[in-house]
Amino acid sequence: MSASLLVIVVAAGLLGLLSGWLLPILFKSRRPFGLGGDLLVSTIAAVALAYVEWVWILPALGFEPGWLSIAAAIGDPVGLAWVCLWLMRKIRP
C-alpha cells in the first residue's frame, strides 16, 4: 500500500465518520439503526469506494496523480456515504 493510497483511505474514512455523526444532526433525521449503524455504513462505503477509485477507476480514466484526482478520490466516497445514509432512512422509516 503506497503512502498516497493510505492518505486517501484515511481521509475518506475520517470524512465518512464525520458524515455519519453530523449529517443526521444537521438534517434532524431519526437514525433507524442508531449511531453505530450510521457510523459503520458511512465509513465502510467511503473507505471502499476511495480504495477502488484510487486504485482502479481513476487510472482507467487516465487521471494523473494530482489535486484533481485527490479531490475526486475523497469527494465521491463522501457523496456515496451521504447517499447510503439517505437510503437507510428511506428503507426503514
PyMOL Python script that loads the backbone (N, CA, C, O; Angstrom):
from pymol import cmd

cmd.read_pdbstr("""\
ATOM      1  N   MET A   1       0.865  -1.175   0.000  1.00  0.00           N
ATOM      2  CA  MET A   1       0.000   0.000   0.000  1.00  0.00           C
ATOM      3  C   MET A   1       0.907   1.233   0.000  1.00  0.00           C
ATOM      4  O   MET A   1       1.758   1.392   0.875  1.00  0.00           O
ATOM      5  N   SER A   2       0.714   2.089  -0.982  1.00  0.00           N
ATOM      6  CA  SER A   2       1.531   3.289  -1.078  1.00  0.00           C
ATOM      7  C   SER A   2       1.064   4.349  -0.082  1.00  0.00           C
ATOM      8  O   SER A   2      -0.037   4.272   0.465  1.00  0.00           O
ATOM      9  N   ALA A   3       1.917   5.325   0.135  1.00  0.00           N
ATOM     10  CA  ALA A   3       1.593   6.385   1.090  1.00  0.00           C
ATOM     11  C   ALA A   3       0.401   7.211   0.621  1.00  0.00           C
ATOM     12  O   ALA A   3      -0.429   7.618   1.434  1.00  0.00           O
ATOM     13  N   SER A   4       0.312   7.462  -0.680  1.00  0.00           N
ATOM     14  CA  SER A   4      -0.806   8.262  -1.185  1.00  0.00           C
ATOM     15  C   SER A   4      -2.128   7.511  -1.015  1.00  0.00           C
ATOM     16  O   SER A   4      -3.145   8.118  -0.679  1.00  0.00           O
ATOM     17  N   LEU A   5      -2.120   6.208  -1.241  1.00  0.00           N
ATOM     18  CA  LEU A   5      -3.333   5.417  -1.047  1.00  0.00           C
ATOM     19  C   LEU A   5      -3.747   5.423   0.419  1.00  0.00           C
ATOM     20  O   LEU A   5      -4.932   5.532   0.731  1.00  0.00           O
ATOM     21  N   LEU A   6      -2.784   5.309   1.309  1.00  0.00           N
ATOM     22  CA  LEU A   6      -3.079   5.332   2.740  1.00  0.00           C
ATOM     23  C   LEU A   6      -3.700   6.661   3.155  1.00  0.00           C
ATOM     24  O   LEU A   6      -4.657   6.686   3.929  1.00  0.00           O
ATOM     25  N   VAL A   7      -3.164   7.755   2.647  1.00  0.00           N
ATOM     26  CA  VAL A   7      -3.699   9.084   2.981  1.00  0.00           C
ATOM     27  C   VAL A   7      -5.129   9.232   2.451  1.00  0.00           C
ATOM     28  O   VAL A   7      -6.000   9.757   3.145  1.00  0.00           O
ATOM     29  N   ILE A   8      -5.364   8.772   1.231  1.00  0.00           N
ATOM     30  CA  ILE A   8      -6.697   8.864   0.630  1.00  0.00           C
ATOM     31  C   ILE A   8      -7.706   8.047   1.435  1.00  0.00           C
ATOM     32  O   ILE A   8      -8.801   8.527   1.727  1.00  0.00           O
ATOM     33  N   VAL A   9      -7.341   6.819   1.792  1.00  0.00           N
ATOM     34  CA  VAL A   9      -8.258   5.943   2.526  1.00  0.00           C
ATOM     35  C   VAL A   9      -8.524   6.484   3.924  1.00  0.00           C
ATOM     36  O   VAL A   9      -9.665   6.448   4.386  1.00  0.00           O
ATOM     37  N   VAL A  10      -7.498   6.985   4.608  1.00  0.00           N
ATOM     38  CA  VAL A  10      -7.691   7.539   5.955  1.00  0.00           C
ATOM     39  C   VAL A  10      -8.550   8.803   5.898  1.00  0.00           C
ATOM     40  O   VAL A  10      -9.438   8.986   6.730  1.00  0.00           O
ATOM     41  N   ALA A  11      -8.291   9.672   4.923  1.00  0.00           N
ATOM     42  CA  ALA A  11      -9.089  10.900   4.794  1.00  0.00           C
ATOM     43  C   ALA A  11     -10.552  10.574   4.500  1.00  0.00           C
ATOM     44  O   ALA A  11     -11.454  11.171   5.087  1.00  0.00           O
ATOM     45  N   ALA A  12     -10.785   9.633   3.595  1.00  0.00           N
ATOM     46  CA  ALA A  12     -12.164   9.245   3.278  1.00  0.00           C
ATOM     47  C   ALA A  12     -12.822   8.596   4.487  1.00  0.00           C
ATOM     48  O   ALA A  12     -14.008   8.820   4.732  1.00  0.00           O
ATOM     49  N   GLY A  13     -12.082   7.798   5.247  1.00  0.00           N
ATOM     50  CA  GLY A  13     -12.629   7.173   6.446  1.00  0.00           C
ATOM     51  C   GLY A  13     -13.016   8.200   7.493  1.00  0.00           C
ATOM     52  O   GLY A  13     -14.080   8.099   8.104  1.00  0.00           O
ATOM     53  N   LEU A  14     -12.157   9.187   7.704  1.00  0.00           N
ATOM     54  CA  LEU A  14     -12.469  10.235   8.684  1.00  0.00           C
ATOM     55  C   LEU A  14     -13.672  11.067   8.242  1.00  0.00           C
ATOM     56  O   LEU A  14     -14.531  11.400   9.058  1.00  0.00           O
ATOM     57  N   LEU A  15     -13.732  11.398   6.965  1.00  0.00           N
ATOM     58  CA  LEU A  15     -14.888  12.152   6.478  1.00  0.00           C
ATOM     59  C   LEU A  15     -16.154  11.309   6.503  1.00  0.00           C
ATOM     60  O   LEU A  15     -17.246  11.840   6.707  1.00  0.00           O
ATOM     61  N   GLY A  16     -16.021  10.001   6.299  1.00  0.00           N
ATOM     62  CA  GLY A  16     -17.168   9.106   6.423  1.00  0.00           C
ATOM     63  C   GLY A  16     -17.676   9.061   7.858  1.00  0.00           C
ATOM     64  O   GLY A  16     -18.884   9.073   8.096  1.00  0.00           O
ATOM     65  N   LEU A  17     -16.749   9.010   8.816  1.00  0.00           N
ATOM     66  CA  LEU A  17     -17.145   9.041  10.235  1.00  0.00           C
ATOM     67  C   LEU A  17     -17.847  10.349  10.581  1.00  0.00           C
ATOM     68  O   LEU A  17     -18.890  10.349  11.234  1.00  0.00           O
ATOM     69  N   LEU A  18     -17.271  11.457  10.141  1.00  0.00           N
ATOM     70  CA  LEU A  18     -17.899  12.756  10.408  1.00  0.00           C
ATOM     71  C   LEU A  18     -19.270  12.859   9.752  1.00  0.00           C
ATOM     72  O   LEU A  18     -20.198  13.422  10.333  1.00  0.00           O
ATOM     73  N   SER A  19     -19.400  12.323   8.555  1.00  0.00           N
ATOM     74  CA  SER A  19     -20.694  12.352   7.878  1.00  0.00           C
ATOM     75  C   SER A  19     -21.727  11.540   8.637  1.00  0.00           C
ATOM     76  O   SER A  19     -22.860  11.983   8.821  1.00  0.00           O
ATOM     77  N   GLY A  20     -21.338  10.352   9.078  1.00  0.00           N
ATOM     78  CA  GLY A  20     -22.267   9.504   9.814  1.00  0.00           C
ATOM     79  C   GLY A  20     -22.696  10.097  11.133  1.00  0.00           C
ATOM     80  O   GLY A  20     -23.793   9.822  11.620  1.00  0.00           O
ATOM     81  N   TRP A  21     -21.837  10.910  11.714  1.00  0.00           N
ATOM     82  CA  TRP A  21     -22.147  11.502  13.004  1.00  0.00           C
ATOM     83  C   TRP A  21     -22.898  12.820  12.857  1.00  0.00           C
ATOM     84  O   TRP A  21     -23.858  13.065  13.587  1.00  0.00           O
ATOM     85  N   LEU A  22     -22.474  13.676  11.918  1.00  0.00           N
ATOM     86  CA  LEU A  22     -23.021  15.033  11.844  1.00  0.00           C
ATOM     87  C   LEU A  22     -24.203  15.198  10.885  1.00  0.00           C
ATOM     88  O   LEU A  22     -25.089  16.012  11.144  1.00  0.00           O
ATOM     89  N   LEU A  23     -24.234  14.457   9.807  1.00  0.00           N
ATOM     90  CA  LEU A  23     -25.290  14.668   8.819  1.00  0.00           C
ATOM     91  C   LEU A  23     -26.688  14.469   9.388  1.00  0.00           C
ATOM     92  O   LEU A  23     -27.564  15.293   9.123  1.00  0.00           O
ATOM     93  N   PRO A  24     -26.938  13.408  10.160  1.00  0.00           N
ATOM     94  CA  PRO A  24     -28.283  13.265  10.738  1.00  0.00           C
ATOM     95  C   PRO A  24     -28.634  14.386  11.717  1.00  0.00           C
ATOM     96  O   PRO A  24     -29.806  14.734  11.859  1.00  0.00           O
ATOM     97  N   ILE A  25     -27.642  14.948  12.385  1.00  0.00           N
ATOM     98  CA  ILE A  25     -27.894  16.058  13.303  1.00  0.00           C
ATOM     99  C   ILE A  25     -28.277  17.314  12.514  1.00  0.00           C
ATOM    100  O   ILE A  25     -29.188  18.046  12.901  1.00  0.00           O
ATOM    101  N   LEU A  26     -27.574  17.552  11.409  1.00  0.00           N
ATOM    102  CA  LEU A  26     -27.842  18.750  10.608  1.00  0.00           C
ATOM    103  C   LEU A  26     -29.230  18.728   9.986  1.00  0.00           C
ATOM    104  O   LEU A  26     -29.887  19.765   9.894  1.00  0.00           O
ATOM    105  N   PHE A  27     -29.679  17.554   9.561  1.00  0.00           N
ATOM    106  CA  PHE A  27     -30.980  17.446   8.913  1.00  0.00           C
ATOM    107  C   PHE A  27     -32.075  16.951   9.847  1.00  0.00           C
ATOM    108  O   PHE A  27     -33.203  16.708   9.417  1.00  0.00           O
ATOM    109  N   LYS A  28     -31.743  16.803  11.121  1.00  0.00           N
ATOM    110  CA  LYS A  28     -32.698  16.401  12.152  1.00  0.00           C
ATOM    111  C   LYS A  28     -33.500  15.164  11.739  1.00  0.00           C
ATOM    112  O   LYS A  28     -34.730  15.156  11.777  1.00  0.00           O
ATOM    113  N   SER A  29     -32.772  14.131  11.349  1.00  0.00           N
ATOM    114  CA  SER A  29     -33.429  12.892  10.962  1.00  0.00           C
ATOM    115  C   SER A  29     -33.209  11.837  12.039  1.00  0.00           C
ATOM    116  O   SER A  29     -32.226  11.873  12.779  1.00  0.00           O
ATOM    117  N   ARG A  30     -34.144  10.903  12.107  1.00  0.00           N
ATOM    118  CA  ARG A  30     -34.046   9.817  13.078  1.00  0.00           C
ATOM    119  C   ARG A  30     -33.106   8.754  12.532  1.00  0.00           C
ATOM    120  O   ARG A  30     -33.157   8.414  11.349  1.00  0.00           O
ATOM    121  N   ARG A  31     -32.251   8.233  13.396  1.00  0.00           N
ATOM    122  CA  ARG A  31     -31.304   7.195  12.997  1.00  0.00           C
ATOM    123  C   ARG A  31     -31.989   5.830  13.107  1.00  0.00           C
ATOM    124  O   ARG A  31     -32.210   5.350  14.219  1.00  0.00           O
ATOM    125  N   PRO A  32     -32.331   5.195  11.983  1.00  0.00           N
ATOM    126  CA  PRO A  32     -33.077   3.933  12.057  1.00  0.00           C
ATOM    127  C   PRO A  32     -32.266   2.792  12.663  1.00  0.00           C
ATOM    128  O   PRO A  32     -32.848   1.877  13.247  1.00  0.00           O
ATOM    129  N   PHE A  33     -30.951   2.819  12.542  1.00  0.00           N
ATOM    130  CA  PHE A  33     -30.112   1.760  13.092  1.00  0.00           C
ATOM    131  C   PHE A  33     -29.176   2.277  14.183  1.00  0.00           C
ATOM    132  O   PHE A  33     -28.207   1.606  14.539  1.00  0.00           O
ATOM    133  N   GLY A  34     -29.458   3.453  14.706  1.00  0.00           N
ATOM    134  CA  GLY A  34     -28.657   4.029  15.765  1.00  0.00           C
ATOM    135  C   GLY A  34     -27.387   4.691  15.245  1.00  0.00           C
ATOM    136  O   GLY A  34     -27.092   4.666  14.050  1.00  0.00           O
ATOM    137  N   LEU A  35     -26.656   5.275  16.164  1.00  0.00           N
ATOM    138  CA  LEU A  35     -25.415   5.970  15.815  1.00  0.00           C
ATOM    139  C   LEU A  35     -24.392   4.995  15.246  1.00  0.00           C
ATOM    140  O   LEU A  35     -23.697   5.315  14.282  1.00  0.00           O
ATOM    141  N   GLY A  36     -24.297   3.814  15.835  1.00  0.00           N
ATOM    142  CA  GLY A  36     -23.341   2.822  15.350  1.00  0.00           C
ATOM    143  C   GLY A  36     -23.603   2.404  13.921  1.00  0.00           C
ATOM    144  O   GLY A  36     -22.668   2.239  13.137  1.00  0.00           O
ATOM    145  N   GLY A  37     -24.864   2.233  13.575  1.00  0.00           N
ATOM    146  CA  GLY A  37     -25.215   1.876  12.200  1.00  0.00           C
ATOM    147  C   GLY A  37     -24.845   2.957  11.212  1.00  0.00           C
ATOM    148  O   GLY A  37     -24.323   2.666  10.136  1.00  0.00           O
ATOM    149  N   ASP A  38     -25.112   4.214  11.569  1.00  0.00           N
ATOM    150  CA  ASP A  38     -24.750   5.326  10.694  1.00  0.00           C
ATOM    151  C   ASP A  38     -23.242   5.407  10.500  1.00  0.00           C
ATOM    152  O   ASP A  38     -22.759   5.570   9.379  1.00  0.00           O
ATOM    153  N   LEU A  39     -22.507   5.293  11.594  1.00  0.00           N
ATOM    154  CA  LEU A  39     -21.054   5.378  11.509  1.00  0.00           C
ATOM    155  C   LEU A  39     -20.481   4.235  10.682  1.00  0.00           C
ATOM    156  O   LEU A  39     -19.596   4.446   9.852  1.00  0.00           O
ATOM    157  N   LEU A  40     -20.979   3.039  10.907  1.00  0.00           N
ATOM    158  CA  LEU A  40     -20.468   1.866  10.205  1.00  0.00           C
ATOM    159  C   LEU A  40     -20.743   1.942   8.707  1.00  0.00           C
ATOM    160  O   LEU A  40     -19.839   1.726   7.900  1.00  0.00           O
ATOM    161  N   VAL A  41     -21.968   2.244   8.336  1.00  0.00           N
ATOM    162  CA  VAL A  41     -22.335   2.282   6.918  1.00  0.00           C
ATOM    163  C   VAL A  41     -21.593   3.397   6.186  1.00  0.00           C
ATOM    164  O   VAL A  41     -21.055   3.169   5.103  1.00  0.00           O
ATOM    165  N   SER A  42     -21.558   4.589   6.756  1.00  0.00           N
ATOM    166  CA  SER A  42     -20.909   5.702   6.060  1.00  0.00           C
ATOM    167  C   SER A  42     -19.400   5.497   5.949  1.00  0.00           C
ATOM    168  O   SER A  42     -18.806   5.855   4.932  1.00  0.00           O
ATOM    169  N   THR A  43     -18.776   4.929   6.971  1.00  0.00           N
ATOM    170  CA  THR A  43     -17.335   4.713   6.927  1.00  0.00           C
ATOM    171  C   THR A  43     -16.966   3.612   5.940  1.00  0.00           C
ATOM    172  O   THR A  43     -16.036   3.777   5.151  1.00  0.00           O
ATOM    173  N   ILE A  44     -17.679   2.499   5.973  1.00  0.00           N
ATOM    174  CA  ILE A  44     -17.374   1.395   5.057  1.00  0.00           C
ATOM    175  C   ILE A  44     -17.592   1.826   3.603  1.00  0.00           C
ATOM    176  O   ILE A  44     -16.780   1.514   2.732  1.00  0.00           O
ATOM    177  N   ALA A  45     -18.677   2.536   3.348  1.00  0.00           N
ATOM    178  CA  ALA A  45     -18.947   2.986   1.978  1.00  0.00           C
ATOM    179  C   ALA A  45     -17.857   3.939   1.493  1.00  0.00           C
ATOM    180  O   ALA A  45     -17.391   3.823   0.360  1.00  0.00           O
ATOM    181  N   ALA A  46     -17.452   4.873   2.338  1.00  0.00           N
ATOM    182  CA  ALA A  46     -16.446   5.858   1.932  1.00  0.00           C
ATOM    183  C   ALA A  46     -15.080   5.206   1.720  1.00  0.00           C
ATOM    184  O   ALA A  46     -14.407   5.492   0.730  1.00  0.00           O
ATOM    185  N   VAL A  47     -14.668   4.341   2.631  1.00  0.00           N
ATOM    186  CA  VAL A  47     -13.352   3.714   2.512  1.00  0.00           C
ATOM    187  C   VAL A  47     -13.304   2.770   1.318  1.00  0.00           C
ATOM    188  O   VAL A  47     -12.316   2.756   0.584  1.00  0.00           O
ATOM    189  N   ALA A  48     -14.345   1.989   1.115  1.00  0.00           N
ATOM    190  CA  ALA A  48     -14.354   1.032   0.000  1.00  0.00           C
ATOM    191  C   ALA A  48     -14.289   1.748  -1.344  1.00  0.00           C
ATOM    192  O   ALA A  48     -13.504   1.363  -2.210  1.00  0.00           O
ATOM    193  N   LEU A  49     -15.106   2.788  -1.528  1.00  0.00           N
ATOM    194  CA  LEU A  49     -15.082   3.494  -2.807  1.00  0.00           C
ATOM    195  C   LEU A  49     -13.783   4.270  -2.991  1.00  0.00           C
ATOM    196  O   LEU A  49     -13.275   4.352  -4.110  1.00  0.00           O
ATOM    197  N   ALA A  50     -13.236   4.838  -1.926  1.00  0.00           N
ATOM    198  CA  ALA A  50     -11.972   5.562  -2.047  1.00  0.00           C
ATOM    199  C   ALA A  50     -10.859   4.637  -2.533  1.00  0.00           C
ATOM    200  O   ALA A  50     -10.063   5.013  -3.393  1.00  0.00           O
ATOM    201  N   TYR A  51     -10.809   3.429  -1.980  1.00  0.00           N
ATOM    202  CA  TYR A  51      -9.793   2.461  -2.399  1.00  0.00           C
ATOM    203  C   TYR A  51      -9.980   2.068  -3.865  1.00  0.00           C
ATOM    204  O   TYR A  51      -9.035   2.108  -4.653  1.00  0.00           O
ATOM    205  N   VAL A  52     -11.197   1.692  -4.218  1.00  0.00           N
ATOM    206  CA  VAL A  52     -11.475   1.260  -5.595  1.00  0.00           C
ATOM    207  C   VAL A  52     -11.229   2.392  -6.580  1.00  0.00           C
ATOM    208  O   VAL A  52     -10.675   2.177  -7.658  1.00  0.00           O
ATOM    209  N   GLU A  53     -11.636   3.580  -6.214  1.00  0.00           N
ATOM    210  CA  GLU A  53     -11.481   4.714  -7.124  1.00  0.00           C
ATOM    211  C   GLU A  53     -10.012   5.061  -7.329  1.00  0.00           C
ATOM    212  O   GLU A  53      -9.603   5.327  -8.459  1.00  0.00           O
ATOM    213  N   TRP A  54      -9.210   5.067  -6.271  1.00  0.00           N
ATOM    214  CA  TRP A  54      -7.804   5.449  -6.387  1.00  0.00           C
ATOM    215  C   TRP A  54      -6.991   4.375  -7.114  1.00  0.00           C
ATOM    216  O   TRP A  54      -6.086   4.696  -7.884  1.00  0.00           O
ATOM    217  N   VAL A  55      -7.313   3.104  -6.869  1.00  0.00           N
ATOM    218  CA  VAL A  55      -6.513   2.021  -7.436  1.00  0.00           C
ATOM    219  C   VAL A  55      -6.928   1.692  -8.871  1.00  0.00           C
ATOM    220  O   VAL A  55      -6.059   1.464  -9.713  1.00  0.00           O
ATOM    221  N   TRP A  56      -8.228   1.660  -9.175  1.00  0.00           N
ATOM    222  CA  TRP A  56      -8.669   1.188 -10.482  1.00  0.00           C
ATOM    223  C   TRP A  56      -9.374   2.234 -11.332  1.00  0.00           C
ATOM    224  O   TRP A  56      -9.040   2.383 -12.507  1.00  0.00           O
ATOM    225  N   ILE A  57     -10.335   2.962 -10.779  1.00  0.00           N
ATOM    226  CA  ILE A  57     -11.186   3.827 -11.610  1.00  0.00           C
ATOM    227  C   ILE A  57     -10.433   5.029 -12.168  1.00  0.00           C
ATOM    228  O   ILE A  57     -10.471   5.275 -13.373  1.00  0.00           O
ATOM    229  N   LEU A  58      -9.754   5.774 -11.314  1.00  0.00           N
ATOM    230  CA  LEU A  58      -9.060   6.974 -11.810  1.00  0.00           C
ATOM    231  C   LEU A  58      -7.933   6.643 -12.785  1.00  0.00           C
ATOM    232  O   LEU A  58      -7.804   7.330 -13.799  1.00  0.00           O
ATOM    233  N   PRO A  59      -7.108   5.618 -12.527  1.00  0.00           N
ATOM    234  CA  PRO A  59      -6.108   5.273 -13.559  1.00  0.00           C
ATOM    235  C   PRO A  59      -6.736   4.805 -14.872  1.00  0.00           C
ATOM    236  O   PRO A  59      -6.197   5.079 -15.945  1.00  0.00           O
ATOM    237  N   ALA A  60      -7.856   4.112 -14.802  1.00  0.00           N
ATOM    238  CA  ALA A  60      -8.515   3.650 -16.024  1.00  0.00           C
ATOM    239  C   ALA A  60      -9.061   4.819 -16.837  1.00  0.00           C
ATOM    240  O   ALA A  60      -9.138   4.744 -18.063  1.00  0.00           O
ATOM    241  N   LEU A  61      -9.438   5.897 -16.154  1.00  0.00           N
ATOM    242  CA  LEU A  61      -9.937   7.082 -16.847  1.00  0.00           C
ATOM    243  C   LEU A  61      -8.814   8.002 -17.310  1.00  0.00           C
ATOM    244  O   LEU A  61      -9.072   9.008 -17.970  1.00  0.00           O
ATOM    245  N   GLY A  62      -7.570   7.668 -16.970  1.00  0.00           N
ATOM    246  CA  GLY A  62      -6.428   8.446 -17.418  1.00  0.00           C
ATOM    247  C   GLY A  62      -6.056   9.616 -16.522  1.00  0.00           C
ATOM    248  O   GLY A  62      -5.333  10.512 -16.958  1.00  0.00           O
ATOM    249  N   PHE A  63      -6.524   9.631 -15.295  1.00  0.00           N
ATOM    250  CA  PHE A  63      -6.181  10.708 -14.375  1.00  0.00           C
ATOM    251  C   PHE A  63      -4.751  10.527 -13.871  1.00  0.00           C
ATOM    252  O   PHE A  63      -4.374   9.438 -13.436  1.00  0.00           O
ATOM    253  N   GLU A  64      -3.977  11.571 -13.929  1.00  0.00           N
ATOM    254  CA  GLU A  64      -2.632  11.564 -13.351  1.00  0.00           C
ATOM    255  C   GLU A  64      -2.745  11.937 -11.874  1.00  0.00           C
ATOM    256  O   GLU A  64      -3.632  12.703 -11.500  1.00  0.00           O
ATOM    257  N   PRO A  65      -1.861  11.408 -11.033  1.00  0.00           N
ATOM    258  CA  PRO A  65      -1.900  11.811  -9.614  1.00  0.00           C
ATOM    259  C   PRO A  65      -1.711  13.321  -9.482  1.00  0.00           C
ATOM    260  O   PRO A  65      -0.734  13.877  -9.985  1.00  0.00           O
ATOM    261  N   GLY A  66      -2.623  13.958  -8.823  1.00  0.00           N
ATOM    262  CA  GLY A  66      -2.594  15.404  -8.639  1.00  0.00           C
ATOM    263  C   GLY A  66      -3.782  15.827  -7.805  1.00  0.00           C
ATOM    264  O   GLY A  66      -4.490  14.991  -7.244  1.00  0.00           O
ATOM    265  N   TRP A  67      -3.998  17.133  -7.724  1.00  0.00           N
ATOM    266  CA  TRP A  67      -5.062  17.647  -6.854  1.00  0.00           C
ATOM    267  C   TRP A  67      -6.451  17.226  -7.319  1.00  0.00           C
ATOM    268  O   TRP A  67      -7.321  16.942  -6.496  1.00  0.00           O
ATOM    269  N   LEU A  68      -6.659  17.184  -8.611  1.00  0.00           N
ATOM    270  CA  LEU A  68      -7.976  16.801  -9.119  1.00  0.00           C
ATOM    271  C   LEU A  68      -8.294  15.341  -8.791  1.00  0.00           C
ATOM    272  O   LEU A  68      -9.416  15.024  -8.395  1.00  0.00           O
ATOM    273  N   SER A  69      -7.333  14.473  -8.949  1.00  0.00           N
ATOM    274  CA  SER A  69      -7.583  13.062  -8.631  1.00  0.00           C
ATOM    275  C   SER A  69      -7.730  12.848  -7.132  1.00  0.00           C
ATOM    276  O   SER A  69      -8.497  11.982  -6.710  1.00  0.00           O
ATOM    277  N   ILE A  70      -7.013  13.617  -6.320  1.00  0.00           N
ATOM    278  CA  ILE A  70      -7.173  13.520  -4.865  1.00  0.00           C
ATOM    279  C   ILE A  70      -8.568  13.984  -4.458  1.00  0.00           C
ATOM    280  O   ILE A  70      -9.225  13.343  -3.637  1.00  0.00           O
ATOM    281  N   ALA A  71      -9.017  15.095  -5.030  1.00  0.00           N
ATOM    282  CA  ALA A  71     -10.357  15.599  -4.711  1.00  0.00           C
ATOM    283  C   ALA A  71     -11.434  14.615  -5.158  1.00  0.00           C
ATOM    284  O   ALA A  71     -12.434  14.430  -4.465  1.00  0.00           O
ATOM    285  N   ALA A  72     -11.234  13.984  -6.311  1.00  0.00           N
ATOM    286  CA  ALA A  72     -12.213  13.006  -6.785  1.00  0.00           C
ATOM    287  C   ALA A  72     -12.209  11.753  -5.921  1.00  0.00           C
ATOM    288  O   ALA A  72     -13.261  11.178  -5.643  1.00  0.00           O
ATOM    289  N   ALA A  73     -11.021  11.333  -5.498  1.00  0.00           N
ATOM    290  CA  ALA A  73     -10.916  10.103  -4.704  1.00  0.00           C
ATOM    291  C   ALA A  73     -11.431  10.288  -3.282  1.00  0.00           C
ATOM    292  O   ALA A  73     -11.716   9.304  -2.600  1.00  0.00           O
ATOM    293  N   ILE A  74     -11.555  11.520  -2.829  1.00  0.00           N
ATOM    294  CA  ILE A  74     -12.110  11.775  -1.490  1.00  0.00           C
ATOM    295  C   ILE A  74     -13.559  12.248  -1.591  1.00  0.00           C
ATOM    296  O   ILE A  74     -14.386  11.854  -0.770  1.00  0.00           O
ATOM    297  N   GLY A  75     -13.878  13.070  -2.562  1.00  0.00           N
ATOM    298  CA  GLY A  75     -15.217  13.651  -2.667  1.00  0.00           C
ATOM    299  C   GLY A  75     -16.294  12.668  -3.062  1.00  0.00           C
ATOM    300  O   GLY A  75     -17.382  12.677  -2.485  1.00  0.00           O
ATOM    301  N   ASP A  76     -16.014  11.823  -4.031  1.00  0.00           N
ATOM    302  CA  ASP A  76     -17.013  10.838  -4.458  1.00  0.00           C
ATOM    303  C   ASP A  76     -17.389   9.874  -3.336  1.00  0.00           C
ATOM    304  O   ASP A  76     -18.578   9.618  -3.146  1.00  0.00           O
ATOM    305  N   PRO A  77     -16.433   9.330  -2.587  1.00  0.00           N
ATOM    306  CA  PRO A  77     -16.816   8.430  -1.492  1.00  0.00           C
ATOM    307  C   PRO A  77     -17.649   9.104  -0.405  1.00  0.00           C
ATOM    308  O   PRO A  77     -18.533   8.478   0.179  1.00  0.00           O
ATOM    309  N   VAL A  78     -17.374  10.358  -0.137  1.00  0.00           N
ATOM    310  CA  VAL A  78     -18.185  11.068   0.858  1.00  0.00           C
ATOM    311  C   VAL A  78     -19.609  11.239   0.339  1.00  0.00           C
ATOM    312  O   VAL A  78     -20.568  11.108   1.100  1.00  0.00           O
ATOM    313  N   GLY A  79     -19.749  11.530  -0.945  1.00  0.00           N
ATOM    314  CA  GLY A  79     -21.080  11.611  -1.539  1.00  0.00           C
ATOM    315  C   GLY A  79     -21.811  10.281  -1.475  1.00  0.00           C
ATOM    316  O   GLY A  79     -23.015  10.244  -1.225  1.00  0.00           O
ATOM    317  N   LEU A  80     -21.088   9.184  -1.702  1.00  0.00           N
ATOM    318  CA  LEU A  80     -21.701   7.863  -1.585  1.00  0.00           C
ATOM    319  C   LEU A  80     -22.136   7.593  -0.147  1.00  0.00           C
ATOM    320  O   LEU A  80     -23.185   6.989   0.074  1.00  0.00           O
ATOM    321  N   ALA A  81     -21.352   8.028   0.823  1.00  0.00           N
ATOM    322  CA  ALA A  81     -21.734   7.849   2.232  1.00  0.00           C
ATOM    323  C   ALA A  81     -23.033   8.594   2.522  1.00  0.00           C
ATOM    324  O   ALA A  81     -23.889   8.082   3.243  1.00  0.00           O
ATOM    325  N   TRP A  82     -23.190   9.793   1.971  1.00  0.00           N
ATOM    326  CA  TRP A  82     -24.424  10.561   2.169  1.00  0.00           C
ATOM    327  C   TRP A  82     -25.603   9.851   1.531  1.00  0.00           C
ATOM    328  O   TRP A  82     -26.686   9.800   2.113  1.00  0.00           O
ATOM    329  N   VAL A  83     -25.404   9.299   0.334  1.00  0.00           N
ATOM    330  CA  VAL A  83     -26.480   8.571  -0.339  1.00  0.00           C
ATOM    331  C   VAL A  83     -26.858   7.331   0.467  1.00  0.00           C
ATOM    332  O   VAL A  83     -28.042   7.017   0.592  1.00  0.00           O
ATOM    333  N   CYS A  84     -25.872   6.624   1.014  1.00  0.00           N
ATOM    334  CA  CYS A  84     -26.156   5.438   1.829  1.00  0.00           C
ATOM    335  C   CYS A  84     -26.947   5.809   3.081  1.00  0.00           C
ATOM    336  O   CYS A  84     -27.867   5.088   3.465  1.00  0.00           O
ATOM    337  N   LEU A  85     -26.598   6.923   3.718  1.00  0.00           N
ATOM    338  CA  LEU A  85     -27.348   7.365   4.898  1.00  0.00           C
ATOM    339  C   LEU A  85     -28.781   7.720   4.517  1.00  0.00           C
ATOM    340  O   LEU A  85     -29.714   7.411   5.258  1.00  0.00           O
ATOM    341  N   TRP A  86     -28.961   8.358   3.383  1.00  0.00           N
ATOM    342  CA  TRP A  86     -30.305   8.701   2.920  1.00  0.00           C
ATOM    343  C   TRP A  86     -31.112   7.440   2.628  1.00  0.00           C
ATOM    344  O   TRP A  86     -32.282   7.349   2.999  1.00  0.00           O
ATOM    345  N   LEU A  87     -30.480   6.453   1.952  1.00  0.00           N
ATOM    346  CA  LEU A  87     -31.170   5.205   1.646  1.00  0.00           C
ATOM    347  C   LEU A  87     -31.564   4.452   2.901  1.00  0.00           C
ATOM    348  O   LEU A  87     -32.632   3.840   2.944  1.00  0.00           O
ATOM    349  N   MET A  88     -30.725   4.485   3.921  1.00  0.00           N
ATOM    350  CA  MET A  88     -31.079   3.818   5.187  1.00  0.00           C
ATOM    351  C   MET A  88     -32.356   4.406   5.763  1.00  0.00           C
ATOM    352  O   MET A  88     -33.181   3.675   6.311  1.00  0.00           O
ATOM    353  N   ARG A  89     -32.526   5.700   5.648  1.00  0.00           N
ATOM    354  CA  ARG A  89     -33.724   6.347   6.186  1.00  0.00           C
ATOM    355  C   ARG A  89     -34.951   6.079   5.325  1.00  0.00           C
ATOM    356  O   ARG A  89     -36.067   6.049   5.843  1.00  0.00           O
ATOM    357  N   LYS A  90     -34.770   5.883   4.022  1.00  0.00           N
ATOM    358  CA  LYS A  90     -35.889   5.589   3.133  1.00  0.00           C
ATOM    359  C   LYS A  90     -36.323   4.135   3.244  1.00  0.00           C
ATOM    360  O   LYS A  90     -37.512   3.832   3.149  1.00  0.00           O
ATOM    361  N   ILE A  91     -35.364   3.230   3.446  1.00  0.00           N
ATOM    362  CA  ILE A  91     -35.690   1.805   3.522  1.00  0.00           C
ATOM    363  C   ILE A  91     -36.406   1.482   4.832  1.00  0.00           C
ATOM    364  O   ILE A  91     -37.374   0.721   4.851  1.00  0.00           O
ATOM    365  N   ARG A  92     -35.924   2.066   5.921  1.00  0.00           N
ATOM    366  CA  ARG A  92     -36.508   1.766   7.232  1.00  0.00           C
ATOM    367  C   ARG A  92     -36.886   3.090   7.920  1.00  0.00           C
ATOM    368  O   ARG A  92     -36.085   3.649   8.670  1.00  0.00           O
ATOM    369  N   PRO A  93     -38.085   3.579   7.669  1.00  0.00           N
ATOM    370  CA  PRO A  93     -38.506   4.870   8.265  1.00  0.00           C
ATOM    371  C   PRO A  93     -38.765   4.774   9.751  1.00  0.00           C
ATOM    372  O   PRO A  93     -39.123   5.769  10.381  1.00  0.00           O
TER     373      PRO A  93
END
""", "prot")
cmd.dss("prot")
cmd.show_as("cartoon", "prot")
cmd.util.cbc("prot")
cmd.orient("prot")
